[in-house]
Amino acid sequence: DVVVAFETGELFFTRAFTSGYLRNAEMMPEPLQHELIATNLGDTGAAAAGMALVRADWLMQREDDRDDQRVLIYGHADDGKCAAAVVMKNMSRG
């Protein structure tokens, strides 16, 4: 499982993620792979959420050896509002 954040990684965002992680550890099992969109692209503003969704799709396309995979994408706005989604791939092989 992978977590993709569409935020800049500033300290207050990191604290919010830590609290959410501790409350929902079953959704983010170890070893946790955590990525920030801003690490490679910088502060992309409102486009960051869409870029996180594209990254989630790309990650799932690369994981052909697993039937089920999920990617949690999340982010925070500067005014404190939060958004998150779990993107899942489920390919049945017959």
C-alpha positions as CSV (number, residue, x, y, z in Angstrom):
1,D,0.0,0.0,0.0
2,V,1.1,3.5,-0.8
3,V,0.2,6.9,0.5
4,V,0.5,9.9,-1.8
5,A,0.2,13.4,-0.3
6,F,-0.8,16.4,-2.4
7,E,0.6,19.0,-0.1
8,T,3.9,20.7,0.4
9,G,5.3,18.9,3.4
10,E,5.3,21.8,5.8
11,L,5.4,21.0,9.5
12,F,1.7,21.5,10.2
13,F,0.8,19.1,7.4
14,T,3.2,16.5,8.8
15,R,1.6,16.7,12.2
16,A,-1.9,16.2,10.8
17,F,-0.6,13.1,8.8
18,T,1.0,11.7,11.9
19,S,-2.3,12.0,13.9
20,G,-4.3,10.4,11.1
21,Y,-1.7,7.6,10.7
22,L,-1.8,6.7,14.4
23,R,-5.6,6.6,14.3
24,N,-5.8,4.5,11.1
25,A,-2.7,2.3,11.2
26,E,-4.7,-0.6,9.8
27,M,-5.2,1.3,6.5
28,M,-1.5,2.1,6.3
29,P,0.4,-1.1,7.2
30,E,4.2,-1.2,7.5
31,P,6.4,-0.8,5.5
32,L,4.7,2.4,4.6
33,Q,5.5,4.0,1.3
34,H,4.8,7.7,1.6
35,E,5.3,10.2,-1.2
36,L,4.8,13.9,-1.6
37,I,3.8,15.3,-5.0
38,A,5.8,18.5,-4.1
39,T,9.0,16.5,-3.8
40,N,9.4,16.2,-7.5
41,L,7.1,18.9,-8.9
42,G,7.2,21.7,-6.3
43,D,4.1,23.5,-5.0
44,T,1.5,22.8,-7.7
45,G,-1.4,24.5,-6.0
46,A,-4.9,23.3,-6.9
47,A,-3.5,20.9,-9.5
48,A,-1.8,18.8,-6.8
49,A,-4.9,16.6,-6.1
50,G,-5.2,15.7,-9.8
51,M,-1.5,14.9,-10.0
52,A,-1.8,12.7,-6.9
53,L,-4.6,10.7,-8.6
54,V,-2.5,10.3,-11.8
55,R,0.4,9.2,-9.6
56,A,-1.8,6.6,-7.9
57,D,-3.0,5.3,-11.3
58,W,0.6,5.1,-12.5
59,L,1.7,3.2,-9.4
60,M,-1.1,0.7,-9.8
61,Q,-0.2,0.1,-13.4
62,R,3.3,-0.9,-12.4
63,E,2.2,-3.4,-9.8
64,D,1.0,-6.1,-12.2
65,D,1.9,-9.0,-9.9
66,R,-0.8,-8.1,-7.4
67,D,-4.5,-8.5,-8.0
68,D,-5.5,-6.0,-5.3
69,Q,-3.8,-2.8,-4.5
70,R,-4.8,0.5,-2.9
71,V,-3.4,3.9,-2.8
72,L,-4.4,6.6,-0.2
73,I,-4.2,10.1,-1.6
74,Y,-4.7,13.0,0.8
75,G,-4.0,16.7,1.3
76,H,-4.7,19.8,3.2
77,A,-5.5,23.3,2.1
78,D,-3.8,26.3,3.7
79,D,-7.1,27.1,5.5
80,G,-7.1,23.7,7.2
81,K,-9.6,21.8,5.0
82,C,-8.7,18.2,4.3
83,A,-9.5,15.8,1.6
84,A,-8.7,12.1,1.0
85,A,-9.6,9.2,-1.2
86,V,-8.6,5.5,-1.4
87,V,-8.0,4.5,-5.0
88,M,-8.2,0.7,-5.5
89,K,-7.3,-1.7,-8.3
90,N,-9.1,-5.0,-8.4
91,M,-8.5,-7.1,-11.5
92,S,-10.2,-10.5,-11.5
93,R,-8.3,-13.2,-13.4
94,G,-10.5,-15.9,-14.8
